[in-house]
Amino acid sequence: MNQAVSVWLVVALALLAANLPFISNRVLLVYRLQNPKNLAVRLAEMVFWYFVVGGIALLLEQRAGQIAPQGWEFYAITATLFITFAFPGFVFRYLFKHR
């Protein structure tokens, strides 16, 4: 797998993972709760998925070559991008009227 495919794979995974907490009513797609998930649970799940996608990205970077050192700026930008990717799921869950 070349580097361009790896980058687009990580972007697609991040887009999917950022929206999973808002689309599914199960915690981590496995555990069903008695009551619907509240926003705090969804945000905690989103943080979990952020680290999962980051681990996959780290694995792909390691397979491509040497891992580049990252500062706090990198993590601030990727977290902001992940939150931006979660916007469609947030709109679907909280701003659309469901019957």
N, CA, C and O atoms as a Tinker XYZ file with bonds, in Angstrom:
   396  protein
     1  N      0.852000   -1.173000    0.000000    73     2
     2  CA     0.000000    0.000000    0.000000    64     1     3
     3  C      0.898000    1.236000    0.000000    63     2     4     5
     4  O      1.775000    1.373000    0.853000    81     3
     5  N      0.677000    2.125000   -0.952000    73     3     6
     6  CA     1.514000    3.321000   -0.996000    64     5     7
     7  C      1.031000    4.366000    0.006000    63     6     8     9
     8  O      0.000000    4.196000    0.656000    81     7
     9  N      1.786000    5.431000    0.114000    73     7    10
    10  CA     1.520000    6.426000    1.155000    64     9    11
    11  C      0.218000    7.187000    0.913000    63    10    12    13
    12  O     -0.484000    7.517000    1.869000    81    11
    13  N     -0.112000    7.466000   -0.323000    73    11    14
    14  CA    -1.346000    8.200000   -0.616000    64    13    15
    15  C     -2.576000    7.392000   -0.222000    63    14    16    17
    16  O     -3.538000    7.950000    0.306000    81    15
    17  N     -2.558000    6.108000   -0.467000    73    15    18
    18  CA    -3.678000    5.248000   -0.087000    64    17    19
    19  C     -3.790000    5.198000    1.430000    63    18    20    21
    20  O     -4.897000    5.212000    1.969000    81    19
    21  N     -2.657000    5.138000    2.124000    73    19    22
    22  CA    -2.674000    5.122000    3.588000    64    21    23
    23  C     -3.290000    6.396000    4.151000    63    22    24    25
    24  O     -4.069000    6.346000    5.102000    81    23
    25  N     -2.946000    7.519000    3.571000    73    23    26
    26  CA    -3.483000    8.799000    4.049000    64    25    27
    27  C     -4.990000    8.848000    3.858000    63    26    28    29
    28  O     -5.715000    9.234000    4.775000    81    27
    29  N     -5.472000    8.466000    2.688000    73    27    30
    30  CA    -6.910000    8.503000    2.437000    64    29    31
    31  C     -7.659000    7.467000    3.256000    63    30    32    33
    32  O     -8.816000    7.678000    3.619000    81    31
    33  N     -7.005000    6.343000    3.552000    73    31    34
    34  CA    -7.623000    5.348000    4.419000    64    33    35
    35  C     -7.807000    5.901000    5.828000    63    34    36    37
    36  O     -8.853000    5.692000    6.443000    81    35
    37  N     -6.813000    6.595000    6.339000    73    35    38
    38  CA    -6.911000    7.184000    7.677000    64    37    39
    39  C     -7.987000    8.279000    7.703000    63    38    40    41
    40  O     -8.736000    8.383000    8.675000    81    39
    41  N     -8.067000    9.074000    6.668000    73    39    42
    42  CA    -9.085000   10.130000    6.610000    64    41    43
    43  C    -10.491000    9.512000    6.565000    63    42    44    45
    44  O    -11.398000    9.989000    7.248000    81    43
    45  N    -10.672000    8.464000    5.773000    73    43    46
    46  CA   -11.980000    7.807000    5.697000    64    45    47
    47  C    -12.334000    7.141000    7.029000    63    46    48    49
    48  O    -13.481000    7.212000    7.469000    81    47
    49  N    -11.362000    6.498000    7.668000    73    47    50
    50  CA   -11.608000    5.893000    8.977000    64    49    51
    51  C    -11.959000    6.949000   10.021000    63    50    52    53
    52  O    -12.835000    6.732000   10.858000    81    51
    53  N    -11.278000    8.086000    9.970000    73    51    54
    54  CA   -11.566000    9.161000   10.927000    64    53    55
    55  C    -12.969000    9.708000   10.705000    63    54    56    57
    56  O    -13.683000    9.980000   11.671000    81    55
    57  N    -13.369000    9.871000    9.474000    73    55    58
    58  CA   -14.722000   10.357000    9.183000    64    57    59
    59  C    -15.779000    9.376000    9.673000    63    58    60    61
    60  O    -16.794000    9.785000   10.238000    81    59
    61  N    -15.551000    8.103000    9.463000    73    59    62
    62  CA   -16.495000    7.095000    9.935000    64    61    63
    63  C    -16.507000    7.020000   11.461000    63    62    64    65
    64  O    -17.573000    7.010000   12.077000    81    63
    65  N    -15.325000    6.967000   12.066000    73    63    66
    66  CA   -15.230000    6.801000   13.525000    64    65    67
    67  C    -15.753000    8.024000   14.277000    63    66    68    69
    68  O    -16.299000    7.884000   15.371000    81    67
    69  N    -15.597000    9.205000   13.713000    73    67    70
    70  CA   -16.084000   10.411000   14.384000    64    69    71
    71  C    -17.609000   10.437000   14.441000    63    70    72    73
    72  O    -18.184000   11.030000   15.353000    81    71
    73  N    -18.259000    9.806000   13.485000    73    71    74
    74  CA   -19.719000    9.817000   13.446000    64    73    75
    75  C    -20.355000    8.612000   14.123000    63    74    76    77
    76  O    -21.560000    8.628000   14.375000    81    75
    77  N    -19.597000    7.575000   14.423000    73    75    78
    78  CA   -20.152000    6.376000   15.056000    64    77    79
    79  C    -20.860000    6.662000   16.377000    63    78    80    81
    80  O    -21.947000    6.122000   16.587000    81    79
    81  N    -20.317000    7.474000   17.276000    73    79    82
    82  CA   -21.027000    7.701000   18.536000    64    81    83
    83  C    -22.401000    8.348000   18.369000    63    82    84    85
    84  O    -23.286000    8.148000   19.201000    81    83
    85  N    -22.582000    9.114000   17.311000    73    83    86
    86  CA   -23.845000    9.823000   17.113000    64    85    87
    87  C    -24.860000    9.002000   16.318000    63    86    88    89
    88  O    -26.063000    9.241000   16.414000    81    87
    89  N    -24.386000    8.053000   15.550000    73    87    90
    90  CA   -25.283000    7.241000   14.724000    64    89    91
    91  C    -25.832000    6.058000   15.523000    63    90    92    93
    92  O    -27.016000    5.733000   15.435000    81    91
    93  N    -24.960000    5.420000   16.299000    73    91    94
    94  CA   -25.346000    4.221000   17.029000    64    93    95
    95  C    -25.765000    4.564000   18.461000    63    94    96    97
    96  O    -25.199000    5.462000   19.085000    81    95
    97  N    -26.761000    3.839000   18.972000    73    95    98
    98  CA   -27.172000    4.015000   20.362000    64    97    99
    99  C    -26.455000    3.052000   21.298000    63    98   100   101
   100  O    -26.702000    3.062000   22.504000    81    99
   101  N    -25.584000    2.235000   20.764000    73    99   102
   102  CA   -24.803000    1.310000   21.581000    64   101   103
   103  C    -23.453000    1.936000   21.911000    63   102   104   105
   104  O    -22.885000    2.679000   21.110000    81   103
   105  N    -22.949000    1.624000   23.103000    73   103   106
   106  CA   -21.628000    2.117000   23.504000    64   105   107
   107  C    -20.584000    1.242000   22.832000    63   106   108   109
   108  O    -20.605000    0.022000   22.992000    81   107
   109  N    -19.680000    1.843000   22.090000    73   107   110
   110  CA   -18.621000    1.158000   21.336000    64   109   111
   111  C    -19.177000    0.093000   20.395000    63   110   112   113
   112  O    -18.515000   -0.909000   20.120000    81   111
   113  N    -20.375000    0.311000   19.911000    73   111   114
   114  CA   -21.086000   -0.574000   18.982000    64   113   115
   115  C    -21.385000   -1.949000   19.558000    63   114   116   117
   116  O    -21.761000   -2.855000   18.815000    81   115
   117  N    -21.223000   -2.129000   20.886000    73   115   118
   118  CA   -21.424000   -3.437000   21.489000    64   117   119
   119  C    -22.460000   -3.398000   22.601000    63   118   120   121
   120  O    -23.433000   -4.152000   22.570000    81   119
   121  N    -22.260000   -2.526000   23.583000    73   119   122
   122  CA   -23.078000   -2.528000   24.794000    64   121   123
   123  C    -24.339000   -1.681000   24.626000    63   122   124   125
   124  O    -24.275000   -0.502000   24.278000    81   123
   125  N    -25.466000   -2.305000   24.879000    73   123   126
   126  CA   -26.728000   -1.581000   24.823000    64   125   127
   127  C    -27.049000   -1.063000   26.220000    63   126   128   129
   128  O    -26.974000   -1.808000   27.197000    81   127
   129  N    -27.406000    0.214000   26.310000    73   127   130
   130  CA   -27.742000    0.826000   27.587000    64   129   131
   131  C    -29.247000    0.795000   27.811000    63   130   132   133
   132  O    -30.027000    0.693000   26.864000    81   131
   133  N    -29.648000    0.884000   29.089000    73   131   134
   134  CA   -31.074000    0.935000   29.412000    64   133   135
   135  C    -31.697000    2.225000   28.885000    63   134   136   137
   136  O    -32.770000    2.215000   28.282000    81   135
   137  N    -30.998000    3.340000   29.126000    73   135   138
   138  CA   -31.461000    4.653000   28.668000    64   137   139
   139  C    -30.642000    5.074000   27.454000    63   138   140   141
   140  O    -29.534000    4.573000   27.262000    81   139
   141  N    -31.157000    5.975000   26.635000    73   139   142
   142  CA   -30.368000    6.466000   25.501000    64   141   143
   143  C    -29.079000    7.160000   25.974000    63   142   144   145
   144  O    -29.022000    7.721000   27.068000    81   143
   145  N    -28.077000    7.104000   25.139000    73   143   146
   146  CA   -26.805000    7.733000   25.494000    64   145   147
   147  C    -26.983000    9.246000   25.572000    63   146   148   149
   148  O    -27.688000    9.841000   24.756000    81   147
   149  N    -26.339000    9.858000   26.559000    73   147   150
   150  CA   -26.359000   11.321000   26.620000    64   149   151
   151  C    -25.103000   11.862000   25.927000    63   150   152   153
   152  O    -24.257000   11.095000   25.468000    81   151
   153  N    -24.999000   13.163000   25.862000    73   151   154
   154  CA   -23.911000   13.786000   25.125000    64   153   155
   155  C    -22.547000   13.465000   25.735000    63   154   156   157
   156  O    -21.572000   13.306000   25.001000    81   155
   157  N    -22.462000   13.368000   27.048000    73   155   158
   158  CA   -21.179000   13.076000   27.694000    64   157   159
   159  C    -20.659000   11.692000   27.301000    63   158   160   161
   160  O    -19.465000   11.523000   27.056000    81   159
   161  N    -21.541000   10.720000   27.242000    73   159   162
   162  CA   -21.136000    9.373000   26.832000    64   161   163
   163  C    -20.702000    9.379000   25.380000    63   162   164   165
   164  O    -19.727000    8.721000   25.018000    81   163
   165  N    -21.416000   10.112000   24.552000    73   163   166
   166  CA   -21.050000   10.192000   23.135000    64   165   167
   167  C    -19.691000   10.867000   22.942000    63   166   168   169
   168  O    -18.900000   10.434000   22.105000    81   167
   169  N    -19.415000   11.922000   23.708000    73   167   170
   170  CA   -18.117000   12.586000   23.598000    64   169   171
   171  C    -16.986000   11.699000   24.110000    63   170   172   173
   172  O    -15.901000   11.686000   23.529000    81   171
   173  N    -17.227000   10.960000   25.189000    73   171   174
   174  CA   -16.209000   10.029000   25.685000    64   173   175
   175  C    -15.930000    8.933000   24.662000    63   174   176   177
   176  O    -14.783000    8.534000   24.462000    81   175
   177  N    -16.974000    8.460000   24.027000    73   175   178
   178  CA   -16.798000    7.453000   22.980000    64   177   179
   179  C    -16.047000    8.034000   21.783000    63   178   180   181
   180  O    -15.254000    7.341000   21.146000    81   179
   181  N    -16.296000    9.292000   21.484000    73   179   182
   182  CA   -15.585000    9.943000   20.391000    64   181   183
   183  C    -14.100000   10.060000   20.695000    63   182   184   185
   184  O    -13.276000    9.897000   19.795000    81   183
   185  N    -13.741000   10.338000   21.942000    73   183   186
   186  CA   -12.330000   10.387000   22.339000    64   185   187
   187  C    -11.701000    9.001000   22.178000    63   186   188   189
   188  O    -10.568000    8.883000   21.711000    81   187
   189  N    -12.423000    7.970000   22.558000    73   187   190
   190  CA   -11.924000    6.609000   22.379000    64   189   191
   191  C    -11.635000    6.322000   20.908000    63   190   192   193
   192  O    -10.572000    5.800000   20.571000    81   191
   193  N    -12.581000    6.663000   20.033000    73   191   194
   194  CA   -12.397000    6.413000   18.607000    64   193   195
   195  C    -11.267000    7.260000   18.031000    63   194   196   197
   196  O    -10.600000    6.836000   17.086000    81   195
   197  N    -11.041000    8.456000   18.590000    73   195   198
   198  CA    -9.917000    9.288000   18.156000    64   197   199
   199  C     -8.595000    8.545000   18.384000    63   198   200   201
   200  O     -7.721000    8.536000   17.517000    81   199
   201  N     -8.462000    7.925000   19.558000    73   199   202
   202  CA    -7.228000    7.200000   19.848000    64   201   203
   203  C     -7.106000    5.916000   19.038000    63   202   204   205
   204  O     -5.995000    5.512000   18.693000    81   203
   205  N     -8.215000    5.272000   18.731000    73   203   206
   206  CA    -8.167000    4.068000   17.882000    64   205   207
   207  C     -7.695000    4.428000   16.477000    63   206   208   209
   208  O     -6.824000    3.757000   15.924000    81   207
   209  N     -8.260000    5.474000   15.904000    73   207   210
   210  CA    -7.851000    5.903000   14.563000    64   209   211
   211  C     -6.398000    6.383000   14.591000    63   210   212   213
   212  O     -5.645000    6.133000   13.649000    81   211
   213  N     -6.003000    7.069000   15.661000    73   211   214
   214  CA    -4.609000    7.489000   15.797000    64   213   215
   215  C     -3.657000    6.309000   15.860000    63   214   216   217
   216  O     -2.567000    6.360000   15.291000    81   215
   217  N     -4.056000    5.246000   16.547000    73   215   218
   218  CA    -3.227000    4.041000   16.597000    64   217   219
   219  C     -3.097000    3.376000   15.246000    63   218   220   221
   220  O     -2.021000    2.902000   14.884000    81   219
   221  N     -4.190000    3.336000   14.493000    73   219   222
   222  CA    -4.138000    2.771000   13.141000    64   221   223
   223  C     -3.237000    3.622000   12.253000    63   222   224   225
   224  O     -2.457000    3.091000   11.462000    81   223
   225  N     -3.344000    4.941000   12.384000    73   223   226
   226  CA    -2.492000    5.832000   11.599000    64   225   227
   227  C     -1.021000    5.642000   11.970000    63   226   228   229
   228  O     -0.152000    5.662000   11.099000    81   227
   229  N     -0.746000    5.461000   13.250000    73   227   230
   230  CA     0.623000    5.221000   13.702000    64   229   231
   231  C      1.157000    3.910000   13.141000    63   230   232   233
   232  O      2.315000    3.837000   12.730000    81   231
   233  N      0.330000    2.886000   13.121000    73   231   234
   234  CA     0.727000    1.601000   12.557000    64   233   235
   235  C      1.039000    1.729000   11.067000    63   234   236   237
   236  O      2.044000    1.199000   10.592000    81   235
   237  N      0.180000    2.430000   10.335000    73   235   238
   238  CA     0.425000    2.612000    8.900000    64   237   239
   239  C      1.685000    3.438000    8.648000    63   238   240   241
   240  O      2.423000    3.172000    7.699000    81   239
   241  N      1.932000    4.441000    9.495000    73   239   242
   242  CA     3.139000    5.246000    9.337000    64   241   243
   243  C      4.390000    4.424000    9.639000    63   242   244   245
   244  O      5.418000    4.583000    8.982000    81   243
   245  N      4.297000    3.555000   10.625000    73   243   246
   246  CA     5.434000    2.707000   10.974000    64   245   247
   247  C      5.737000    1.723000    9.847000    63   246   248   249
   248  O      6.903000    1.439000    9.571000    81   247
   249  N      4.702000    1.206000    9.199000    73   247   250
   250  CA     4.918000    0.280000    8.084000    64   249   251
   251  C      5.517000    0.992000    6.877000    63   250   252   253
   252  O      6.221000    0.371000    6.081000    81   251
   253  N      5.242000    2.300000    6.728000    73   251   254
   254  CA     5.764000    3.057000    5.586000    64   253   255
   255  C      7.213000    3.481000    5.791000    63   254   256   257
   256  O      7.926000    3.737000    4.820000    81   255
   257  N      7.649000    3.557000    7.031000    73   255   258
   258  CA     9.020000    3.994000    7.307000    64   257   259
   259  C      9.149000    4.433000    8.748000    63   258   260   261
   260  O      8.454000    3.932000    9.632000    81   259
   261  N     10.031000    5.361000    8.969000    73   259   262
   262  CA    10.279000    5.839000   10.326000    64   261   263
   263  C      9.147000    6.764000   10.781000    63   262   264   265
   264  O      8.636000    7.564000    9.997000    81   263
   265  N      8.760000    6.645000   12.058000    73   263   266
   266  CA     7.696000    7.475000   12.615000    64   265   267
   267  C      8.252000    8.862000   12.898000    63   266   268   269
   268  O      9.275000    9.005000   13.568000    81   267
   269  N      7.576000    9.878000   12.387000    73   267   270
   270  CA     8.016000   11.261000   12.597000    64   269   271
   271  C      7.600000   11.715000   13.997000    63   270   272   273
   272  O      6.481000   11.436000   14.427000    81   271
   273  N      8.496000   12.417000   14.718000    73   271   274
   274  CA     8.111000   12.928000   16.047000    64   273   275
   275  C      7.052000   14.029000   15.905000    63   274   276   277
   276  O      7.118000   14.861000   15.001000    81   275
   277  N      6.073000   14.011000   16.822000    73   275   278
   278  CA     4.976000   14.971000   16.761000    64   277   279
   279  C      4.940000   15.789000   18.040000    63   278   280   281
   280  O      5.188000   15.273000   19.130000    81   279
   281  N      4.633000   17.050000   17.898000    73   279   282
   282  CA     4.464000   17.940000   19.045000    64   281   283
   283  C      2.995000   18.101000   19.378000    63   282   284   285
   284  O      2.134000   17.463000   18.773000    81   283
   285  N      2.717000   18.958000   20.344000    73   283   286
   286  CA     1.331000   19.170000   20.778000    64   285   287
   287  C      0.486000   19.769000   19.669000    63   286   288   289
   288  O     -0.727000   19.566000   19.637000    81   287
   289  N      1.110000   20.502000   18.760000    73   287   290
   290  CA     0.368000   21.132000   17.672000    64   289   291
   291  C     -0.311000   20.089000   16.779000    63   290   292   293
   292  O     -1.448000   20.266000   16.342000    81   291
   293  N      0.414000   19.006000   16.524000    73   291   294
   294  CA    -0.127000   17.927000   15.698000    64   293   295
   295  C     -1.391000   17.353000   16.327000    63   294   296   297
   296  O     -2.394000   17.155000   15.642000    81   295
   297  N     -1.344000   17.088000   17.622000    73   295   298
   298  CA    -2.496000   16.492000   18.302000    64   297   299
   299  C     -3.654000   17.487000   18.415000    63   298   300   301
   300  O     -4.816000   17.086000   18.350000    81   299
   301  N     -3.357000   18.759000   18.579000    73   299   302
   302  CA    -4.416000   19.767000   18.627000    64   301   303
   303  C     -5.122000   19.862000   17.276000    63   302   304   305
   304  O     -6.347000   19.976000   17.226000    81   303
   305  N     -4.372000   19.817000   16.198000    73   303   306
   306  CA    -4.962000   19.917000   14.865000    64   305   307
   307  C     -5.755000   18.662000   14.522000    63   306   308   309
   308  O     -6.853000   18.758000   13.974000    81   307
   309  N     -5.212000   17.481000   14.838000    73   307   310
   310  CA    -5.947000   16.261000   14.506000    64   309   311
   311  C     -7.203000   16.115000   15.358000    63   310   312   313
   312  O     -8.214000   15.611000   14.869000    81   311
   313  N     -7.164000   16.538000   16.611000    73   311   314
   314  CA    -8.367000   16.497000   17.448000    64   313   315
   315  C     -9.428000   17.455000   16.911000    63   314   316   317
   316  O    -10.612000   17.122000   16.886000    81   315
   317  N     -9.008000   18.630000   16.485000    73   315   318
   318  CA    -9.944000   19.589000   15.905000    64   317   319
   319  C    -10.540000   19.058000   14.603000    63   318   320   321
   320  O    -11.733000   19.229000   14.350000    81   319
   321  N     -9.723000   18.420000   13.786000    73   319   322
   322  CA   -10.220000   17.821000   12.551000    64   321   323
   323  C    -11.205000   16.696000   12.853000    63   322   324   325
   324  O    -12.213000   16.552000   12.161000    81   323
   325  N    -10.921000   15.900000   13.881000    73   323   326
   326  CA   -11.818000   14.808000   14.263000    64   325   327
   327  C    -13.164000   15.361000   14.735000    63   326   328   329
   328  O    -14.213000   14.809000   14.405000    81   327
   329  N    -13.134000   16.441000   15.502000    73   327   330
   330  CA   -14.379000   17.075000   15.957000    64   329   331
   331  C    -15.150000   17.632000   14.762000    63   330   332   333
   332  O    -16.377000   17.547000   14.723000    81   331
   333  N    -14.444000   18.196000   13.797000    73   331   334
   334  CA   -15.092000   18.705000   12.593000    64   333   335
   335  C    -15.724000   17.575000   11.790000    63   334   336   337
   336  O    -16.815000   17.732000   11.240000    81   335
   337  N    -15.041000   16.442000   11.724000    73   335   338
   338  CA   -15.609000   15.281000   11.035000    64   337   339
   339  C    -16.877000   14.782000   11.719000    63   338   340   341
   340  O    -17.739000   14.197000   11.063000    81   339
   341  N    -17.006000   15.003000   13.034000    73   339   342
   342  CA   -18.171000   14.516000   13.785000    64   341   343
   343  C    -19.395000   15.398000   13.597000    63   342   344   345
   344  O    -20.474000   15.038000   14.068000    81   343
   345  N    -19.273000   16.521000   12.939000    73   343   346
   346  CA   -20.389000   17.447000   12.798000    64   345   347
   347  C    -21.612000   16.843000   12.103000    63   346   348   349
   348  O    -22.726000   17.068000   12.576000    81   347
   349  N    -21.467000   16.087000   11.008000    73   347   350
   350  CA   -22.681000   15.508000   10.394000    64   349   351
   351  C    -23.442000   14.577000   11.337000    63   350   352   353
   352  O    -24.673000   14.595000   11.356000    81   351
   353  N    -22.735000   13.774000   12.112000    73   351   354
   354  CA   -23.402000   12.897000   13.069000    64   353   355
   355  C    -24.092000   13.670000   14.169000    63   354   356   357
   356  O    -25.190000   13.305000   14.589000    81   355
   357  N    -23.457000   14.743000   14.646000    73   355   358
   358  CA   -24.053000   15.599000   15.667000    64   357   359
   359  C    -25.337000   16.245000   15.148000    63   358   360   361
   360  O    -26.346000   16.292000   15.852000    81   359
   361  N    -25.291000   16.736000   13.927000    73   359   362
   362  CA   -26.474000   17.356000   13.324000    64   361   363
   363  C    -27.586000   16.328000   13.181000    63   362   364   365
   364  O    -28.747000   16.618000   13.470000    81   363
   365  N    -27.234000   15.129000   12.736000    73   363   366
   366  CA   -28.237000   14.072000   12.586000    64   365   367
   367  C    -28.877000   13.732000   13.927000    63   366   368   369
   368  O    -30.094000   13.559000   13.999000    81   367
   369  N    -28.088000   13.633000   14.982000    73   367   370
   370  CA   -28.596000   13.194000   16.279000    64   369   371
   371  C    -29.368000   14.295000   17.005000    63   370   372   373
   372  O    -30.434000   14.030000   17.559000    81   371
   373  N    -28.858000   15.506000   17.012000    73   371   374
   374  CA   -29.414000   16.545000   17.892000    64   373   375
   375  C    -30.182000   17.653000   17.177000    63   374   376   377
   376  O    -30.984000   18.330000   17.821000    81   375
   377  N    -29.981000   17.868000   15.899000    73   375   378
   378  CA   -30.637000   18.991000   15.247000    64   377   379
   379  C    -31.755000   18.576000   14.306000    63   378   380   381
   380  O    -32.639000   19.383000   14.018000    81   379
   381  N    -31.744000   17.332000   13.813000    73   379   382
   382  CA   -32.859000   16.846000   13.002000    64   381   383
   383  C    -33.980000   16.400000   13.907000    63   382   384   385
   384  O    -33.741000   15.915000   15.013000    81   383
   385  N    -35.202000   16.562000   13.442000    73   383   386
   386  CA   -36.346000   16.059000   14.203000    64   385   387
   387  C    -36.598000   14.610000   13.797000    63   386   388   389
   388  O    -36.781000   14.301000   12.620000    81   387
   389  N    -36.605000   13.732000   14.794000    73   387   390
   390  CA   -36.864000   12.313000   14.571000    64   389   391
   391  C    -38.278000   11.987000   15.015000    63   390   392   393
   392  O    -38.768000   12.524000   16.009000    81   391
   393  N    -38.918000   11.117000   14.285000    73   391   394
   394  CA   -40.292000   10.751000   14.633000    64   393   395
   395  C    -40.298000    9.574000   15.575000    63   394   396
   396  O    -41.365000    9.116000   15.984000    81   395
